[in-house]
Amino acid sequence: MTAICGAAAITGAASGIGRALAIELARRGCDLALADRDEAGLKTVAAEIGRGRKVSVHRVDVGEPADIAQFAAEAISAHPELGIVVNNAGVALMGLFEEIDQTQMDWLFDINFWGVVHGTRAFLPHLKTRSEAHIVNLSSIFGIIAPPGQSAYAAAKFAVRGFSESVRHELSVAGSPVRLSVVHPGGVATAIARNSRTGVGVTDNARRAQSIERFENAARTTPKDAALRIIKGIESNAPRILIGNDARFMDLLQRFRPGTYWAPLQRKLERMAKGT
């Protein structure tokens, strides 16, 4: 069981799940190194946490390996007892495969996949010096199932899952004090859909608006509830953390119908989007 806390580093900490995790970990006595591109948002979170905890804020673009390396060095210097790293930052891209270009796909992969890889690599040497430590990598339920219109996002999140599982097994075989959990949220009420980029080949603005509306209608888990579930997973050293009844349902459906899950799942998602 990994102790909460000491100190934790969180990327994508200015909003959504990252922000909620920062607040909940602070309540449990953690000092924090918070990273995001949104400096104003980071300062707001730090002010909300208040003076009871040591909080450092770092402007970081996780799509830039040098930013991540600098973040790790600064976070470890500011918090030598740092024992938890949460690679949470992520982005979304709307469009069918033929509607997104390679530059857009590379942009998403640099953040959603390579950001996780570089974050794990940058912090792992320090974490291995601790008596116990934990890495949390955010995948998605789209790292388990892959809907149409999510080819880039699903590919990156499947990659996060595979990378994380392999590294977890390596750490276990080596008898390392570092544990690793991969997180698969379902619909969480964040701004990720509203902030998503649109494929260069998408010319129908109404489709974007409809996609955002459908996501927001179906996203029934709050960021706080997602954060609490992740913290519980850290405490129990859970290798896989599913968040939300929708994620649990999709995971089970994929297990029973690995090659043919999409037709029944599409019907289910349409009902969820309508609130039925």
N, C-alpha and C positions, 0 to 999 in steps of 0.2 A: 504494500500500500504506500503510495507516494504522499508525503506530508504536504499540507497546505499551510504555510507557504515558505517564507523567506523572501524571495523576490521572483518576479515573473516578467518576461519580455513578450509583448504582444504587437503584432503588425496589424494594420487596418483597424487601429484602436479608436479612431475619431468618431465612429458611428457603428450602428448595427450590433452584430454579435461581439465584435472586438470591444466596443464601448461597454456593453453590458458585462462582459468578462472582467474588464478592468475594475468596474464598480464592485462587482461581487467578490473578486479576489481581494480588493482593498478591505472590504468588510471582514474578511477572514484573516487579516493581519499581514497581507502581502505588500511589500514595496514593489514599485512598478517602473518598467522602462517601456514607454508607449511610443509606437511608430506609426506614421501615416504621412501621406502627401498633404493632408489638410491640417496645417499648423494651427489655424484658428479653432478647428474642432478639437484638436488635442488639448489646447489650453482650456477649452470649456470643460472637457472631461476632467482634467487635472484640478480645476477649480471646484468641480462638483465633488470630487473625492475629498478635497480639503487638506488640512495641514496635519492630519493624524498619521499620514503615511509619507514616505519619501517617494516622490514621483518625478522621473525625468522624462522629457518629451523630445522626440527626435523626428525631424522631417526626413522621411525615407520614401523613395520610389523603389518598391521591391522588384520592379522590372530592370533595375540597374544593379548588377552584382557589387559594384564598388560602394553603393549606398548601404547595401546589406552588410558588407564587411565592416564599414565604418560604424554602423549601428551596433553590431555585435561588440566591437572594441569599446565603444563608449558606454554601452549598457553594462558590460562586465566591469569596467572601471568604476562606474557609478554604483553598481550593486554587486560586490564580489560574491555575495551569498546567492546569486541568481541560480535558480534550480528548475525553473519551468519556462519553456519557450513555446509560444503559440503562433504558428505560421497561418494567419487568418486572412490576410489581405487578398481580395479577389475582385474580378470584374466580369461583366457579361457582354455578350455580342449576339445580337438578334439577326437571324437570316438563315436561309437554306445554304447548304455548302456552296452551291453555284452562285450565291448572292454575296458571298464574302470573299475578299481577295487574300492573297498570301500574306501581305503586309499586316492585315487585320488579324489573321490567325496567329502570326508570329507575336504580335502585340499581346494577345490574350495569353499565349503560352509563356511569354516572358514573365508575366505576373502570376498567373494561376498555377503554373507548374514549376518553371525555373525559379520563381521566387521562393517556393517551398524548398526546393533542392538547395539553393544557395543559403537560405536561412538555416536549414539543418546543418549544412557543412560549416557555416561560420560559427555556430554556437556549440557544436558537438565536442570539440576538444576541451572546452571549459566544463561542460556538463559532465564529462567523464571523470573530472577531478572531484566531483561531489560524491558524498556517500549515497545519495539518491537524487534522481533528477528525472524530468519528464519532458518529452517533446509531443506537442499536439499539432497535427497537420490537418487542415480543413480540406476535405474533399467535398462531396455532395451526394445526394441520392442519385444525381446524374453521373456519379462514379460507379453506380451499380446498374442503373438502367439508362438507356440512351434514346430520348425522344427525337422526332424529326425537328429540324430547326435549331438543334443544339450540338451540331457536329463538332465545332471547335471547343465549346465549353465541356461537353461530355468527354471528348478525347483528353483534354487536360486533366479533368477530374478522375478519369480512369487511370491516367498516368500517376497522379498523386497517390491513388490507392495502391497501385503496384509498387511504386517506389517505397512508400511507407511500410508496406507489409514486408518487403524484402529487407529493408534496413532494420525493422523490428526483429526479424528472425536472426539477422547477423548479430545484433546486440545481445539477444538471448543466448545464442550459441557461445558468444564470447564471455558470458557471465558478467556483462556490463551492468553498472548501477543505473544506467539510463533506460527508462521505459519509453515506449512510443505508442500513442493512440492516433488512429485516423478517424475523422469525424464525418458523418454523412447526414447533414441536415436535409429535411424535406422543405416544405414551404415555411420560411421564417419571414416575419413582417419587417423587412428591411427595404432600403431604397435601391437595391441592386438592379432590379428590373427598370425602374425609372431612370437610373443613371447609366443604363446600358448603352453601348454603341450600336449602330445599325449598319448592316452590310452595305457595301457600296452599290450593290445591285438591287437593293430594296427601294422601290419607288412609291410604295403605298404607305403613306403616313397613317392611314386609318388602321392598317394591320399592326403597326407599332403600338398605337393607343390601345387597341384591343388586347394585345399581348400583355401589356402592363396591367390593364384592368383584370384580365383573367388571373394573372399571377397574384395580384393583391387580394382578389376575392378568395383565392385558394390558400394563401399564406396565413395559416391560423395559429402558428406558434410564435410567441413573443420572443424578442431577443433575450430578455431576462430568463425565460424558461429554457431557452437554448443554452445560455451560459450556465445555469444551474445544472443542467444535464451533463455538460462538459466537465464541470468541476467534480461532479459525482463520479464520472468516468476516470478522471485523474486520480481521485482518492482510491478507487478500486483497481487501478491499473488495467482498465478495460482496453483490450486491443482495438475494438471497433465500437464506436459510439453512434448509434442511430438517434436522430432527433425528430420527434413528432410521430403521431399515429400514421400519417401519410407515408413517411419514410419506412416505417415498420411494415405497412401493408405492401408497398412496392418491393421491398426486399424479399418478402415471402413469396409474392407473385412471381418474381424473377426466378426464385429457386425452384418453384413448381413448374414454370413454363419458360425456361431460359431462352428458347428460340421463338416463342410465340406470345410473349407477354403483352405486346403493344396494343392489339385490338381491344382486349378487355380493359386494359389500363386507360386507353383513350376515352372509353365510355365513362369510366370512373372519374377521370380528370375533368371531363366536361360537366359532370354533375357537381363536382366540388367547385368549379369555377362559377357555376350558377348559384352556389350556396345551398344546394339541395343534398 
